[in-house]
């Protein structure tokens, strides 16, 4: 009886410790997000003097100034077109390549996989000048193509999907082929449904990367009609301390919300992919 009581008490203490650590971790992760939202409802003076406190007077002046200063509709449209296009292309093209090098047998398959892995070791900054020269000669600068096509395929995403696909038993694929399915049907109707968790993970990471990308937008986009939300946010850059603080926090919150929405929508698959239960 005493031994059982000690065991139950030990389990309760372990559970309590786990909840305590999870609570601490949640606070650490959520704090910057909550801090950003609270500051977006403060005046510029209050942000400077009381950045860590709750707003004394809740105000929407930051949001109003953002909407009156920037052409939010155009910035949002450009960001959505670029981020969604990049995400869709990455999911489709990378899954096709991953399927080929994980489930099809052909000469040079291992060499192609090694080349994909090797390309991940090359610092992207080394390719910056030749890539820019090539895209400039194509006449793609200041177009959607320059922001979408060069990043439509990712070696990291191919590797991630390929590793997940190798867990799919080949017997499922062979059974479908025996039933008369062609290779595309096997890929689309058998493999894709079984790889939803990793595809959702790729979609989230790719959307976040494309949505938050400032460097490529600064490098390739010229006209304001092509600017993205990140370039709009960058326009509040100033050398005067405290200037545009209201607009900066409000715009940062607006830019962050779509990424949060995508994560909430796909979080179940995201968790499955990293917990390894996607193929059960």
N, C-alpha and C positions, 0 to 999 in steps of 0.2 A: 504493500500500500504506500509506504513511505517512498519506495523507489519510483513508483508510478507518479507520485506527486512531484518528485524532483525532476522526472523526465518531462512532465507537462509544463512545469515552471521553466525548465531550460528551453523548451520549444517556444513558450510565450516570450521569454527574454530575447531569443534569437529573432522572432518575428518583430518584436518591438524595435530591436536594433536596425533591422532591415527597413522598417517604416521610417525610422528616424533618419537613416542615411538617404533614403529616397526623397524625404521631405527637404533635407538640406540640398540635395542635388537639384530638385525641382526649383527651389528658390534661387539657386545660383543661375540656372538656365533661364528662368522666367524674368529675373530682375531687370536685365537690359531692355527687354521688350516692354515691361510695365513702365520702366523709367522713361522710355521713348514716348509712349502714349500719354503719360501724365504731363510731360513737358510740352507736348503738342497742344495742350489746352491752357497753357500759361502765356502771360504777356512776356515780351522780351526782357523787361526789367526784372520780372520775377524769376525768369530762367537763370539770369546772371547771379542774382543774390540768393535765391533758394532753389538750386537745381535738384536737390535730393528730397524735397518735401512735396506733400500734396498741394495742388493748386489752391491758393487762397481765394482767387476769383476765377472761376472757370470761364474761358473765353474761346471763341472760334476765330479770333482775328488772324491767327496764323493760317488757317485753312482758307479764309476769305482772301487774304493777300496772295496765297499760292494760286488760287483760281483766277484772280484778277491779273496776276503777273505773267503766268504761264498759260500757254494754250494746251491745257491738260488733255483735251479730247484727242488732239493730234499726237501728242507724246504717248498717250495711252494706246492709241491705235497702232502706232509704229512698234511699240514694245510688244504688244500682243501678237502682231503679225510675225515679228522676228522670233520671239520666244516659242510660240506655238509651232511655227514651221520647223524650227531647229529640233524641238522635242519630238514631233511626229517623225521627221526624217531619221533621227537618231534611233528611235525605237524600231522602226521598220528595217532600215538598212543594216544596223548593227546586229539585229536578231537574225537577219538573213545570212550575214557573214559568219556569225557565231554558229548557226545551224550547219552551215557548210563545213566548217573546220572541226565540228564536234561530232556530227552524225553521218557525214558522207565520206566515202572512201574514194580518193583520187590521188594521182601522182602529184607530189609537191605540197600536199596538205600540211604536213608538219613544218615544212620550210615557210609556208605562208604564216602559220601561227607564230613561228620564231621571229619572222619579220615584224608581225604585229606587236609582239612583246618587246622587240628591240626598239621599235619606234617610240615606245613609252619612255625609253632612257634618254632620248634626245631633248635637251632643254628647248622649249618652244621659242625662247628669245633668240636662239641662233637662227631660226627660220624666218624671223620677222622681216628683214630687209628683202630677201628673195621672194617671199610670199607677197609683200606689198608691191614689188616691181611687177610680178606676174599679174596680180589682180588689176593693177593700174593699166598694164598693157591690154588687158581684156576690156577695159572701159567699165569695170564694175564699181569703181569707187563712187560713193554717194548713191548707191542703190541698195535695195533689199538683198540682192544676190550676194553682195560682198559680206553681209552679216550672217547669211544662212548657209550657202554652199560650202565654204571652207571648213565649217564645223559640223557638217551634216553626218560625218562619220568620226567616231572616237575609238582609239585603240583601247582605252580603259574600259569603255562600255562593252566593246566586243569581248574583252577578256572576262568581264564580270558575267555577261550572259552565257558565254561559252562554258564557264565553270559550273553554272547552274544547270545547263543543258546536259552536261556529261552525267548528271545524276538520273536522268530519265532512262529507264530500262529500254534497251534496244528492242525487246520483245514487242512492246506496244507499236513501234514503228513497222516492224516486220509483219505484224498481224494486219495492220492497215494496208500495207503493200500487197499482201496476199489477197485481201478483199477487193483489190482493184484500184486503190487510191494511187494517184500519181504523186510525184515528189512534192509538188506545191501543196497538194491537199494534205499530205502527211505533215508538212511544215505548218500549214495554216490551221488545220482542224485538230491535230494531235499535239504538236509541240507548243504552239503559241498559248493555248488555254492552260497548259501545265506550267508555263513560265510566267504567268501573270505577276507573281510577286516581284521577280527580278526586273521585269519590264516596267512595273510601276516605280520601282526604285530608280531605274535609269531615267524614267520620265521626270520624277521629282528632282533628281540631281541635275539633269540637263536643263530643265525649266529654270531652276534657281540660278545655274551658271549663266544662262543666256539672259535672263531677266536682269541680273545684277551686273552684267558686264559693262564696264565703263571704258575700258582700254580700247577695245575694238571700235566702239562708237566714236571715241575721240579721234582715233586714227583714220577711220574711213568715211565718216559722215561729215558733210560740209553745210548743206542747206538746213535751215531751221525746220523746214517741212519734213525732213527725214529724221529729226532728233528723236531720241528715246527718252523715257522718264529719267534714266540715270543722267543724261546730259542736261535735262531740265533741272535736276537736283544740283548738278555741278555748277549751274549758272549762278547759284547763291554763294559761290566761293568769293571770299572777300579778304582783304588785308586789314580791315578795320574790326577790332575785337567787339563782339556783341551785335554787329550788324546782321540783319536777316535771320536772327536766331529763331524767331517765331515761324518764318517760312520754312526754315531748314528742318525743324522738328516735325512740322505738319507734313511737309513733302516726304520726309523719311517714313513717316507712318503710312502715308498713302501708297508709297512704293512697296512697302513691306506686305501690305494686306493681301494682294493676289497670291504671293508665295505661300503665305499661311493658309489661304483657302485651298490651294492645290495640295498642300501637305495634309490638311485635314481630310480632304476628299479621298486621298490615296494612302492614308497612314496604315490601314489594315494590311495592305499588300506589302508596304514598306517594312513593317514589323515582321511579317511572315518571311520575307526574303532574308532578313538578318538572323531570325531565330531558327531557320533551317527546317520549317514545317510545311513549306510550300508544296512538296510532292507527296505528302501523306494522303 
